């Protein structure tokens, strides 16, 4: 059950908010002032805090600043204020508030507002987790990974070890085109595979050689068309697998 901490020195306001939120099946805690709010806030986890601005001991703005410093960016904190002028609203956001609600409160809309903020917060948490998983996957990859548009422009370039001898492959490729970054023959192989991946969804097996100084490195391309939403330009993900050792072994047997 979603846990909401309501902070207000006005007993009537606390009771009305609790009734509206409990009717929507939220678990509600009540704090009578800023000190009580901080004590309860630190005593257990909360999914959202509704915080009155005008309180006698510690102002809602100061309580919000302390909560935000301790909880980080993702906890929804709603400032409840009797002032809806631009300066008051800006001060609420400057204190770290996620949103604000002006008094007098519309009890019928309170639960809907809280549900919306909880959903938005959960979406942010899911996005953070997804980004962390993607970052871990990238770190685990031993080979370079590129994201390109269908014209061959490199949108992103992940190189696991910038000091590894991977030919001319560099994180500095981002923003350049394949034709600009690679030798002409290699670029043609790359663009052919890119066109196949865009047309069919994937392309595998294309191989090319890159030379750096006296060293010759061989790579195998695996490309996959990236899923996009309606209206977005198609992109392709390209994995460049270093097959230099296996290629040298095969060549030695011939």
N, C-alpha and C positions, 0 to 999 in steps of 0.2 A: 504494500500500500504506500502511496506517495505521502511523504511527511512534509508538512508545511509549518513553519514557525511564524506565528503572528506576534508582532511587537507593537504595543500601543499602551500609553499610560491612561487612556480613556477606557474604563471598564465596559461601557456600552458599545464602543467600537470593536473591542475585542470579542464580545459576545456575538455581535452581529456577523462579524467575519467568520468566527468559528461555526456558527449555524449554517452560513451559506456554503462553506467549504465541506463541512461534514455531510451536508445534503448531497454533495457531489462525490461522496465516498473518499475524501481525503482524511488522513490522520493529522490532526491539528494540535500543535502545542502553543501555549500562550505565555508571553513574557510581558511583565508590567512596566519595565523601563529598560534603559540601555544596559545597565549592569546585569540585570536578570537575563537579557537577551544574549549577552556575550557568554554568560555562564552556561545557559542551555545550549547555545551554539557549539561550545567546546565540549559539552558532555555527550553528544551523540550526533550522528550524521543527519542532515536535513536535505531534502530535495529542492526546497525553495524557501526564501525568507521574505515576508511582507513586513516592511519596516516603516513605522510612522516617523515623520521628520521632526516634529516639535515634541520633545520630551524634556523633563526638568533636569535630569542628572547629566546625561550624555546625549547630545543631539543625534538624530537619526543619521545625519551625514557622517559624524565621527564614528558611529557604530558601523556604518557601511564600509568606511575606509579600513577599519580594523578587520572586519569579516573578510573583505576582499583580499587583504594582505595575507590572511591565514588560509583561506579556502582556494585561492587562485582565481583564474578567469572564468571558470565554467559554472560556478554556482549561480543560479538565478536569484538576484536580489531586487525586489520591487519596492520602490519608495512610495509611500502613501502620503500625499501632501494636500493641504488645503489651498495651496497656491499653484496656479497653472500658468503663470507668466513665464516668458522665455528665460529670464535670469534664474528662476527657481528650478526650472527643468534642466537647464545647463548645469547648475550646481549639483543636482542629483546625479547626473551622468558623470560629472567630474569626480564625484565621490566613489564611483565604481558601480553605480546602479545599472542593472540590466534594462529596467523599464520603470515607469512611474504611473501611478493611478491618482487622479485628482478626486478630492472629496467635494461634495457628498458622494459616497460610494453607491454604485448601482449593483445591488445584491444579485440581481438576475444575471449579470455579466461577469461577476467576479470569477466564478468557477471556469467559465470559458476562457477568460484571460489567463488564468493559471495553467489550464491544460495546454494552451498554445505555447506558453513559455517553457513548460516541461518538455513538450515535443521538440521545440527548437533546441533546447539544451541537449536532449538525447541525440538529436541529429549531429550536433557538434561533437559529442562524445564518440559517436560512431565514426565520424570523419577522422577524428584524432586517432582512434584505434586502427582504422584502415590505413592511414598515413604511416603509422608506426609499423604495421605489418609490411607495407610496401617497402619502407626503408630497410627493414630487416632482410627482406628478400633480395633487394639490390645489393646490400652489403655481402650477402652470401654468394652472389654470382661471381665466378672467377673471370668472366669474359665481359668485354664492352657491350653496352646496350644503348641503342639509339631510338629516338622517336622522331619520325619524319612525316611531313605532309606529302601528298601524292605528287607534288612537283619536285620532290627531292631535297627540300629544305630541312635541315636538321633542327628540330625544335628543342630537344634535350639530348645530352650525351653523358652517359654514366661510364666512367673508367674506374674499375676497382682499385687499381694501384697506379697512380700517375707516374711512378718511377719505373714501372715494369717496361720491358722492351717490347712494346706493342706497335712497332713501326711508327707511322705518323698519326696514329689514333690519339686524340687528345680531347679533353673536356672543352677546349677552346673551339671545337667544331660547332658548338651550338650557335645558331644564327647563320651558318654558312650552308651552301648547297653541296650535295654530293659531288657535282661536277667541279666545284671549286676546291673541295677538300681533298679529293682523291685523284690519282693519275688517270688519264683519259680512259685507258683500257679497263681499269678496275671500276671506274665510275659507270661505264657502259654496262658491265656485268651487274652492278648494284641497281641501276635504273631498270634493267630488264626484270630482275627479281622483284623490284618494287611494284612494277606494273602488274606482274602476275599476282602478287599478294593482294593488290587492290581489286583485281578482277575476280579472283577465286577465293580470297580469304586468307591464303597462306602461300608461301614459297619456301622450299628447302632444297639444299644440295648444291647451290651455286658456290663455287670456290674461287678464291683469288689470292694473288701473291702481293705482298708489300715488302719493299726493301728499305732498309735504313742502314746506311753505311755499307759495311761488308756483310751485314746480316740479312737473311731472307726469311720472312715469316709468311705462313699460309693460314688462311682463315676460311671457314665455312659459314655461309649465311643461312639464317633461319628467320623468316619474316612472317608476321601475322597482322592482319588488319585489325585495328583497334575499334571496339564498339563505341559509337558516338550517338548523341541524341539528335533528334530532328533539327535540321538547319545547320548543324556543325559540319565543318570540312573533315573529310576522312583523313585519319592518320594511320601510320603503320609502325609497328614495333619491330626492330631488327636486332637480333643477337648475333654477334660476331665471335664464333668459337675458334680459338687458337688450335689448329691441328698441325702445327709445325712438326712436332715429334713424330706423329703417326705418318705424316707425309714423307718425312726423311727416312723412316723405317721402310716404307713401301718402296721408295726410290732406291734404297740400298740393296734391296732384294732383286732388283731388275738386272 
